[in-house]
Amino acid sequence: MHKSYDYAHPGVDPAAVPRRRLYTGATMPAIGLGTFGSDHVTAEEVAGAVKGAAACGYRHFDCASVYGNEAEIGASFEAILHSGIDREDLWITSKLWNDKHGEEDVIASCRRSLADLRLDYLDLYLVHWPFPNFHPPGCDVSSRSPDARPYIHENYMKTWRKMEQLVDMGLVRHIGTSNMTIPKLELVLRDARIRPAVNEMELHPHFQQPELFQFVLDNGIQPVGYCPIGSPGRPERDRTPDDTTPTEDPVIVEIAQRHRIHPAVVCIKWAVQRGQIPIPFSIHHFRANLEGVVADPLTSEEMREIAALDRNCRLIKGQVFLWKEGQAWEALWDLDGTITLP
Ligand SMILES: NC(=O)c1ccc[n+]([C@@H]2O[C@H](COP(=O)([O-])OP(=O)(O)OC[C@H]3O[C@@H](n4cnc5c(N)ncnc54)[C@H](OP(=O)(O)O)[C@@H]3O)[C@@H](O)[C@H]2O)c1
């Protein structure tokens, strides 16, 4: 059982939380709550955090079918909506998982998420990865889907046409991409009837992706930043010895001490002030993260200091999506500016 909450009197006034404007004219809160339990936080705990976060003033929630907790989170949304919060005041994202890229699967998958989340529509539906390669929850880094394939634009567009149909049907208000690269996005922008409104991508002080970040902004796409704290609880399959930890960076630690906040909150403040939309996961610290974006901004000098910390350190490398034996994870990310050939 979760605690009972007073949603009508949130700790942080949702109207004080900055918003980002999408090309449709709609706006979304500039911070959301992530809901991936990283294979070790239970669905019930995450669903409890969703309620607690709504009571704190969060109105944006980043969900996905593969997180395995949409049914539990749906019960939380139902309670939140019954408490008097309007559906229009929430921003709810979900994502199409990699084994559902087939033309016959997209609409059914979205309907499944809607039913689990107990909603009539989603504000945003993303194609979670540009590869149709399934891996089971809890798998290790060497797991490969036997029929794994590279990015094939023609196939991606077949999936995208169904995503567009979801907008036509009124089941989703916006569609977007995730884990994309500039060359892949260029093709999607060329061929889409309904353009992506958002690209969800890894963004934290040690992985700032300046080129992709600028590219999406220049194309009217909002950057949503995942792992904004450097994902200290991420699954084992997403850890390598070279990974760095932004919250242990001496510059971040010093700024945190100056502001008397946790280094994680510095990462969140920096993200919002830079212009991306962080979606920190938290079951214990969500209040501090939201409070951090409405008070005591970082100075321009502090923003410059953090901009200089980029180490191009990608944490979520995606090895499980590789399609050939012996491939390095870099093949997924088109590092030379062209889409990696099959
Ligand atoms: N599109 C994609 O492919 C993709 C990939 C990865 C993630 N995501 C999304 O992005 C979300 C965030 O990424 P993530 O969960 O990997 O990592 P993250 O948000 O960078 O880190 C979450 C961790 O940070 C801790 N934390 C949060 N706020 C804190 C604070 N103020 N002080 C100290 N610790 C704090 C949390 O602990 P507590 O729980 O104890 O507070 C949790 O262990 C996911 O939940 C998911 O919704 C999307």
The ligand as an SDF file (V2000), in Angstrom:
LIG
                    3D

 48 52  0  0  0  0  0  0  0  0999 V2000
   15.0120    6.3710  -23.8360 N   0  0  0  0  0  0  0  0  0  0  0  0
   15.8550    5.5210  -23.3070 C   0  0  0  0  0  0  0  0  0  0  0  0
   16.4080    4.6400  -23.9830 O   0  0  0  0  0  0  0  0  0  0  0  0
   16.1740    5.6080  -21.8430 C   0  0  0  0  0  0  0  0  0  0  0  0
   17.3590    4.9980  -21.3630 C   0  0  0  0  0  0  0  0  0  0  0  0
   17.6370    5.1070  -20.0000 C   0  0  0  0  0  0  0  0  0  0  0  0
   16.7830    5.8080  -19.1680 C   0  0  0  0  0  0  0  0  0  0  0  0
   15.6290    6.3830  -19.6700 N   0  0  0  0  0  0  0  0  0  0  0  0
   14.7050    7.1480  -18.7870 C   0  0  0  0  0  0  0  0  0  0  0  0
   15.4680    8.0900  -18.0520 O   0  0  0  0  0  0  0  0  0  0  0  0
   15.2140    7.9220  -16.6580 C   0  0  0  0  0  0  0  0  0  0  0  0
   16.4110    8.3600  -15.8400 C   0  0  0  0  0  0  0  0  0  0  0  0
   17.5630    7.5870  -16.1030 O   0  0  0  0  0  0  0  0  0  0  0  0
   18.1630    6.5780  -15.0410 P   0  0  0  0  0  0  0  0  0  0  0  0
   17.0740    6.1040  -14.1630 O   0  0  0  0  0  0  0  0  0  0  0  0
   18.9360    5.5400  -15.7640 O   0  0  0  0  0  0  0  0  0  0  0  0
   19.2630    7.4340  -14.2590 O   0  0  0  0  0  0  0  0  0  0  0  0
   19.3490    8.7900  -13.4360 P   0  0  0  0  0  0  0  0  0  0  0  0
   18.0550    9.4960  -13.3930 O   0  0  0  0  0  0  0  0  0  0  0  0
   20.5420    9.5130  -13.9360 O   0  0  0  0  0  0  0  0  0  0  0  0
   19.7330    8.2510  -11.9760 O   0  0  0  0  0  0  0  0  0  0  0  0
   18.7930    7.6880  -11.1110 C   0  0  0  0  0  0  0  0  0  0  0  0
   19.4750    7.3700   -9.7920 C   0  0  0  0  0  0  0  0  0  0  0  0
   19.9110    8.5810   -9.1750 O   0  0  0  0  0  0  0  0  0  0  0  0
   19.4950    8.5990   -7.8130 C   0  0  0  0  0  0  0  0  0  0  0  0
   19.1190    9.9770   -7.4760 N   0  0  0  0  0  0  0  0  0  0  0  0
   18.1490   10.7120   -8.0750 C   0  0  0  0  0  0  0  0  0  0  0  0
   18.0990   11.9410   -7.5300 N   0  0  0  0  0  0  0  0  0  0  0  0
   19.0270   11.9730   -6.5520 C   0  0  0  0  0  0  0  0  0  0  0  0
   19.4420   12.9630   -5.6150 C   0  0  0  0  0  0  0  0  0  0  0  0
   18.8740   14.1820   -5.5960 N   0  0  0  0  0  0  0  0  0  0  0  0
   20.4170   12.6410   -4.7310 N   0  0  0  0  0  0  0  0  0  0  0  0
   20.9990   11.4260   -4.7610 C   0  0  0  0  0  0  0  0  0  0  0  0
   20.6570   10.4480   -5.6280 N   0  0  0  0  0  0  0  0  0  0  0  0
   19.6850   10.7260   -6.5160 C   0  0  0  0  0  0  0  0  0  0  0  0
   18.3090    7.6740   -7.7250 C   0  0  0  0  0  0  0  0  0  0  0  0
   18.2560    7.1440   -6.4290 O   0  0  0  0  0  0  0  0  0  0  0  0
   16.8820    7.0630   -5.5520 P   0  0  0  0  0  0  0  0  0  0  0  0
   15.9250    6.2530   -6.3620 O   0  0  0  0  0  0  0  0  0  0  0  0
   17.3550    6.3660   -4.3260 O   0  0  0  0  0  0  0  0  0  0  0  0
   16.4020    8.4530   -5.3020 O   0  0  0  0  0  0  0  0  0  0  0  0
   18.6450    6.6230   -8.7820 C   0  0  0  0  0  0  0  0  0  0  0  0
   19.4620    5.6100   -8.2400 O   0  0  0  0  0  0  0  0  0  0  0  0
   14.8160    6.4450  -16.5420 C   0  0  0  0  0  0  0  0  0  0  0  0
   14.1540    6.1430  -15.3390 O   0  0  0  0  0  0  0  0  0  0  0  0
   13.9510    6.2990  -17.7700 C   0  0  0  0  0  0  0  0  0  0  0  0
   12.6560    6.8370  -17.5260 O   0  0  0  0  0  0  0  0  0  0  0  0
   15.3420    6.3090  -20.9970 C   0  0  0  0  0  0  0  0  0  0  0  0
  1  2  1  0
  2  3  2  0
  2  4  1  0
  4  5  1  0
  4 48  2  0
  5  6  2  0
  6  7  1  0
  7  8  2  0
  8  9  1  0
  8 48  1  0
  9 10  1  0
  9 46  1  0
 10 11  1  0
 11 12  1  0
 11 44  1  0
 12 13  1  0
 13 14  1  0
 14 15  2  0
 14 16  1  0
 14 17  1  0
 17 18  1  0
 18 19  2  0
 18 20  1  0
 18 21  1  0
 21 22  1  0
 22 23  1  0
 23 24  1  0
 23 42  1  0
 24 25  1  0
 25 26  1  0
 25 36  1  0
 26 27  1  0
 26 35  1  0
 27 28  2  0
 28 29  1  0
 29 30  1  0
 29 35  2  0
 30 31  1  0
 30 32  2  0
 32 33  1  0
 33 34  2  0
 34 35  1  0
 36 37  1  0
 36 42  1  0
 37 38  1  0
 38 39  2  0
 38 40  1  0
 38 41  1  0
 42 43  1  0
 44 45  1  0
 44 46  1  0
 46 47  1  0
M  CHG  2   8   1  16  -1
M  END
$$$$
